[in-house]
């Protein structure tokens, strides 16, 4: 695998998750708001801040 920049790596990982049945929501929350996961719904909420 070639060296990826930060943005490319994030895009790769999100695409990988989506291809494997995981959905995600990107939100801009407060800096200390944690990411969440809903295992039964196969969904992640990711704080981009």
VEXMAR-760945 format. One record per residue: z, x, y of N, C-alpha, C, O, CB in turn; residue in three letters; residue number from 1. Coordinates in nm, 2 decimals, decimal comma. Atoms other than C-alpha are relative to their C-alpha. Last residue first. Glycine has a CB too. Layout:
! VEXMAR-760945
+--------+--------+--------+--------+--------+---------+--------+--------+--------+--------+--------+--------+--------+--------+---------+---------+-----+
!    nup !  neast ! nnorth !   caup ! caeast ! canorth !    cup !  ceast ! cnorth !    oup !  oeast ! onorth !   cbup ! cbeast ! cbnorth ! residuo ! num !
+--------+--------+--------+--------+--------+---------+--------+--------+--------+--------+--------+--------+--------+--------+---------+---------+-----+
!      Z !      X !      Y !      Z !      X !       Y !      Z !      X !      Y !      Z !      X !      Y !      Z !      X !       Y !     ALA ! NUM !
...
+--------+--------+--------+--------+--------+---------+--------+--------+--------+--------+--------+--------+--------+--------+---------+---------+-----+
! end
This chain:
! VEXMAR-760945
+--------+--------+--------+--------+--------+---------+--------+--------+--------+--------+--------+--------+--------+--------+---------+---------+-----+
!    nup !  neast ! nnorth !   caup ! caeast ! canorth !    cup !  ceast ! cnorth !    oup !  oeast ! onorth !   cbup ! cbeast ! cbnorth ! residuo ! num !
+--------+--------+--------+--------+--------+---------+--------+--------+--------+--------+--------+--------+--------+--------+---------+---------+-----+
!  -0,06 !  -0,07 !  -0,11 !   1,54 !  -1,34 !    1,84 !   0,09 !   0,11 !  -0,05 !   0,15 !   0,18 !   0,02 !   0,08 !  -0,10 !    0,09 !     UNK !  49 !
!   0,08 !  -0,11 !  -0,04 !   1,30 !  -1,45 !    1,57 !   0,06 !   0,08 !   0,11 !   0,00 !   0,18 !   0,16 !  -0,14 !  -0,05 !    0,04 !     UNK !  48 !
!  -0,02 !  -0,02 !  -0,14 !   1,56 !  -1,66 !    1,39 !  -0,08 !   0,12 !   0,05 !  -0,06 !   0,23 !   0,00 !   0,15 !   0,02 !    0,04 !     UNK !  47 !
!  -0,02 !  -0,14 !  -0,04 !   1,42 !  -1,75 !    1,05 !   0,01 !   0,00 !   0,15 !  -0,08 !  -0,05 !   0,23 !  -0,12 !   0,08 !   -0,05 !     UNK !  46 !
!   0,00 !   0,01 !  -0,15 !   1,46 !  -2,09 !    0,89 !   0,04 !   0,14 !   0,05 !   0,14 !   0,19 !   0,02 !   0,10 !  -0,11 !    0,05 !     UNK !  45 !
!  -0,08 !  -0,10 !  -0,08 !   1,37 !  -2,07 !    0,52 !  -0,01 !  -0,03 !   0,15 !  -0,12 !  -0,08 !   0,19 !  -0,05 !   0,15 !   -0,03 !     UNK !  44 !
!   0,03 !  -0,01 !  -0,14 !   1,25 !  -2,35 !    0,29 !   0,09 !   0,10 !   0,06 !   0,21 !   0,11 !   0,03 !   0,00 !  -0,13 !    0,07 !     UNK !  43 !
!   0,09 !  -0,12 !   0,00 !   1,22 !  -2,39 !   -0,09 !  -0,04 !   0,03 !   0,15 !  -0,16 !   0,05 !   0,17 !  -0,12 !  -0,02 !   -0,09 !     UNK !  42 !
!   0,12 !   0,04 !  -0,07 !   1,37 !  -2,75 !   -0,05 !  -0,10 !   0,12 !   0,01 !  -0,22 !   0,10 !   0,06 !   0,03 !  -0,04 !    0,14 !     UNK !  41 !
!   0,06 !   0,11 !   0,06 !   1,63 !  -2,69 !   -0,31 !  -0,13 !  -0,04 !   0,06 !  -0,22 !  -0,10 !  -0,01 !   0,10 !  -0,12 !    0,00 !     UNK !  40 !
!   0,06 !  -0,03 !   0,13 !   1,70 !  -2,34 !   -0,18 !  -0,07 !  -0,12 !  -0,07 !  -0,18 !  -0,10 !  -0,13 !   0,11 !   0,05 !   -0,09 !     UNK !  39 !
!  -0,03 !   0,12 !   0,07 !   1,75 !  -2,43 !    0,18 !  -0,07 !   0,01 !  -0,14 !  -0,19 !  -0,02 !  -0,15 !  -0,05 !  -0,13 !    0,08 !     UNK !  38 !
!   0,10 !   0,04 !   0,11 !   1,77 !  -2,10 !    0,36 !   0,05 !  -0,13 !  -0,07 !   0,17 !  -0,15 !  -0,08 !   0,00 !   0,12 !   -0,11 !     UNK !  37 !
!  -0,05 !   0,10 !   0,10 !   1,92 !  -2,01 !    0,69 !  -0,10 !  -0,01 !  -0,11 !  -0,22 !   0,01 !  -0,09 !   0,02 !  -0,14 !    0,07 !     UNK !  36 !
!   0,10 !   0,07 !   0,07 !   1,88 !  -1,72 !    0,93 !   0,06 !  -0,09 !  -0,10 !   0,17 !  -0,07 !  -0,14 !  -0,10 !   0,11 !   -0,07 !     UNK !  35 !
!   0,05 !  -0,05 !   0,13 !   2,18 !  -1,64 !    1,14 !  -0,12 !  -0,07 !  -0,05 !  -0,15 !  -0,18 !  -0,01 !   0,11 !  -0,01 !   -0,11 !     UNK !  34 !
!   0,02 !   0,11 !   0,09 !   2,23 !  -1,72 !    1,51 !  -0,06 !   0,06 !  -0,13 !  -0,16 !   0,13 !  -0,12 !  -0,09 !  -0,11 !    0,06 !     UNK !  33 !
!  -0,09 !  -0,01 !   0,12 !   2,36 !  -1,40 !    1,67 !  -0,01 !  -0,11 !  -0,09 !   0,07 !  -0,12 !  -0,19 !   0,14 !   0,02 !    0,05 !     UNK !  32 !
!   0,01 !  -0,13 !   0,07 !   2,07 !  -1,34 !    1,92 !   0,09 !   0,00 !  -0,13 !   0,05 !   0,07 !  -0,22 !   0,04 !   0,11 !    0,09 !     UNK !  31 !
!  -0,09 !  -0,10 !  -0,07 !   2,06 !  -1,71 !    2,02 !   0,00 !   0,13 !  -0,09 !  -0,03 !   0,12 !  -0,21 !   0,14 !  -0,06 !    0,01 !     UNK !  30 !
!  -0,14 !   0,04 !  -0,02 !   1,77 !  -1,90 !    1,87 !   0,07 !   0,10 !   0,08 !   0,01 !   0,19 !   0,14 !   0,07 !  -0,03 !   -0,13 !     UNK !  29 !
!  -0,05 !  -0,10 !  -0,09 !   1,39 !  -1,85 !    1,88 !   0,14 !  -0,05 !   0,04 !   0,16 !  -0,13 !   0,14 !  -0,09 !   0,02 !    0,13 !     UNK !  28 !
!  -0,06 !   0,05 !  -0,12 !   1,28 !  -2,04 !    1,57 !   0,05 !   0,11 !   0,09 !   0,08 !   0,22 !   0,04 !   0,12 !  -0,10 !   -0,03 !     UNK !  27 !
!  -0,04 !  -0,11 !  -0,09 !   1,04 !  -1,96 !    1,29 !   0,05 !  -0,06 !   0,13 !  -0,01 !  -0,15 !   0,19 !  -0,12 !   0,10 !    0,04 !     UNK !  26 !
!   0,01 !   0,04 !  -0,14 !   1,02 !  -2,22 !    1,02 !   0,05 !   0,11 !   0,08 !   0,16 !   0,17 !   0,06 !   0,09 !  -0,14 !    0,03 !     UNK !  25 !
!  -0,09 !  -0,05 !  -0,10 !   0,94 !  -2,13 !    0,67 !  -0,02 !  -0,06 !   0,13 !  -0,12 !  -0,11 !   0,16 !  -0,01 !   0,16 !    0,00 !     UNK !  24 !
!   0,04 !   0,02 !  -0,14 !   0,79 !  -2,25 !    0,35 !   0,10 !   0,05 !   0,09 !   0,21 !   0,09 !   0,05 !  -0,02 !  -0,16 !    0,02 !     UNK !  23 !
!  -0,11 !   0,00 !  -0,09 !   0,82 !  -2,10 !    0,00 !  -0,05 !  -0,03 !   0,14 !  -0,15 !   0,03 !   0,18 !   0,08 !   0,13 !    0,01 !     UNK !  22 !
!  -0,07 !   0,13 !  -0,01 !   0,58 !  -2,18 !   -0,27 !   0,11 !  -0,01 !   0,09 !   0,19 !  -0,11 !   0,09 !   0,04 !  -0,04 !   -0,13 !     UNK !  21 !
!  -0,09 !   0,02 !   0,12 !   0,47 !  -1,83 !   -0,38 !   0,09 !  -0,13 !   0,02 !   0,19 !  -0,14 !  -0,04 !   0,09 !   0,12 !   -0,02 !     UNK !  20 !
!   0,08 !   0,00 !   0,12 !   0,17 !  -1,81 !   -0,14 !   0,08 !  -0,03 !  -0,13 !   0,03 !  -0,07 !  -0,23 !  -0,07 !   0,13 !   -0,02 !     UNK !  19 !
!   0,08 !   0,12 !   0,00 !   0,40 !  -1,90 !    0,15 !  -0,08 !  -0,02 !  -0,13 !  -0,09 !  -0,13 !  -0,19 !  -0,09 !  -0,01 !    0,12 !     UNK !  18 !
!  -0,09 !   0,11 !   0,03 !   0,64 !  -1,62 !    0,06 !  -0,07 !  -0,13 !  -0,01 !  -0,05 !  -0,21 !  -0,10 !   0,11 !  -0,01 !    0,11 !     UNK !  17 !
!  -0,04 !  -0,01 !   0,14 !   0,36 !  -1,37 !    0,04 !   0,10 !  -0,11 !  -0,04 !   0,08 !  -0,17 !  -0,14 !   0,08 !   0,14 !   -0,02 !     UNK !  16 !
!   0,11 !   0,05 !   0,08 !   0,22 !  -1,49 !    0,37 !   0,03 !   0,01 !  -0,15 !   0,00 !  -0,08 !  -0,22 !  -0,13 !   0,09 !    0,03 !     UNK !  15 !
!   0,01 !   0,15 !  -0,02 !   0,56 !  -1,45 !    0,54 !  -0,11 !  -0,06 !  -0,08 !  -0,10 !  -0,16 !  -0,14 !  -0,02 !  -0,04 !    0,14 !     UNK !  14 !
!  -0,11 !   0,06 !   0,07 !   0,60 !  -1,10 !    0,39 !   0,00 !  -0,15 !   0,01 !   0,03 !  -0,22 !  -0,09 !   0,13 !   0,06 !    0,05 !     UNK !  13 !
!   0,02 !  -0,01 !   0,15 !   0,25 !  -0,99 !    0,50 !   0,11 !  -0,07 !  -0,08 !   0,08 !  -0,14 !  -0,17 !   0,00 !   0,15 !   -0,03 !     UNK !  12 !
!   0,11 !   0,09 !   0,04 !   0,30 !  -1,13 !    0,85 !  -0,02 !   0,01 !  -0,15 !  -0,04 !  -0,10 !  -0,21 !  -0,12 !   0,03 !    0,08 !     UNK !  11 !
!  -0,06 !   0,14 !  -0,01 !   0,64 !  -0,95 !    0,88 !  -0,11 !  -0,10 !  -0,04 !  -0,08 !  -0,19 !  -0,12 !   0,05 !  -0,03 !    0,14 !     UNK !  10 !
!  -0,09 !   0,01 !   0,12 !   0,48 !  -0,62 !    0,76 !   0,06 !  -0,14 !   0,00 !   0,07 !  -0,21 !  -0,11 !   0,11 !   0,10 !    0,01 !     UNK !   9 !
!   0,08 !   0,02 !   0,12 !   0,19 !  -0,66 !    1,01 !   0,09 !  -0,02 !  -0,13 !   0,05 !  -0,10 !  -0,21 !  -0,09 !   0,12 !   -0,02 !     UNK !   8 !
!   0,06 !   0,14 !  -0,01 !   0,43 !  -0,72 !    1,30 !  -0,08 !  -0,02 !  -0,13 !  -0,08 !  -0,13 !  -0,18 !  -0,08 !  -0,01 !    0,12 !     UNK !   7 !
!  -0,10 !   0,10 !   0,01 !   0,64 !  -0,41 !    1,21 !  -0,06 !  -0,14 !  -0,01 !  -0,02 !  -0,22 !  -0,10 !   0,10 !   0,01 !    0,11 !     UNK !   6 !
!  -0,08 !   0,01 !  -0,11 !   0,34 !  -0,18 !    1,15 !   0,10 !  -0,12 !  -0,02 !   0,09 !  -0,19 !  -0,11 !  -0,08 !  -0,03 !    0,13 !     UNK !   5 !
!   0,02 !   0,12 !  -0,08 !   0,21 !  -0,13 !    0,80 !   0,09 !   0,01 !   0,12 !   0,20 !   0,07 !   0,12 !   0,03 !  -0,13 !   -0,07 !     UNK !   4 !
!  -0,11 !   0,02 !  -0,10 !   0,16 !   0,19 !    0,62 !  -0,03 !  -0,11 !   0,09 !  -0,14 !  -0,12 !   0,15 !   0,02 !   0,13 !    0,08 !     UNK !   3 !
!   0,01 !  -0,09 !  -0,12 !  -0,09 !   0,14 !    0,34 !   0,12 !  -0,02 !   0,09 !   0,20 !  -0,12 !   0,07 !  -0,13 !  -0,04 !    0,08 !     UNK !   2 !
!   0,00 !   0,08 !  -0,12 !   0,00 !   0,00 !    0,00 !   0,00 !   0,09 !   0,12 !   0,07 !   0,19 !   0,13 !   0,12 !  -0,10 !    0,00 !     UNK !   1 !
+--------+--------+--------+--------+--------+---------+--------+--------+--------+--------+--------+--------+--------+--------+---------+---------+-----+
! end
